[in-house]
Amino acid sequence: MRMLLLLTLLPTAALAHAGDHSHVGLFHLLTEPDHLAMLAVAVVAVALAVWWHKGRQE
């Protein structure tokens, strides 16, 4: 949980490239390193939440 809290303190605005993203498609989101990094953080957060929740049920 502490790691997740530390990740929220990262300067995410500095990682993103400038520009309007309202018209971009899935290809753009999967080819830009900053988008992939945020996607990876989201996937890890969900996986940790599921793992933690399953461990609490046993």
N, C-alpha and C positions, 0 to 999 in steps of 0.2 A: 504494500500500500504506500509505503514511503517513496518508492521509486516512481509510482504514478504521480504523487504529489510533486516530486522533483521535476518530472517531465512537464508538468503544467507551468513551471516557472521558466521554461525555455523561451527565448525571444522568437516566437513563431513568426511574427511579422517580418523579421529579418531574413527568414528562410524563403519566403515567398517572392516570386517575381512579380513585377508590377503589371497591371493590365486588367481589362475587363474579362471576366471568366463566364459571363452569362451565355455566351454563344459557343463555347468550346464543347467538344465531344469527348467520348470515352478515350479515344486514342491520345488526345492531349493529356488527359489526366493520368494515363498509364505510362507516358514517356517523359514526363518532367520529373526530375529528381526530388524537388520539393513536395510535389503532390504524392509521390511514392513514399516519401518519408512520413508524411502525415497519415497516409493509408496504413503503413506499417505500424505506426503508433496506435492507431485505432484497432487494428487486428490484434495486436498484442494485448491491449487493454481488455478487449472482449474475451480473449482466450484466458487471461488471468482471472477475470471475473467469473467465468464458467468454472474454471479449475477450483477457485476458492469456494464457490457455491457448492460444488459437488463434494468437496472435502468437509464442509460444514454439515452436510446431510448424513454422513456416515456415522 
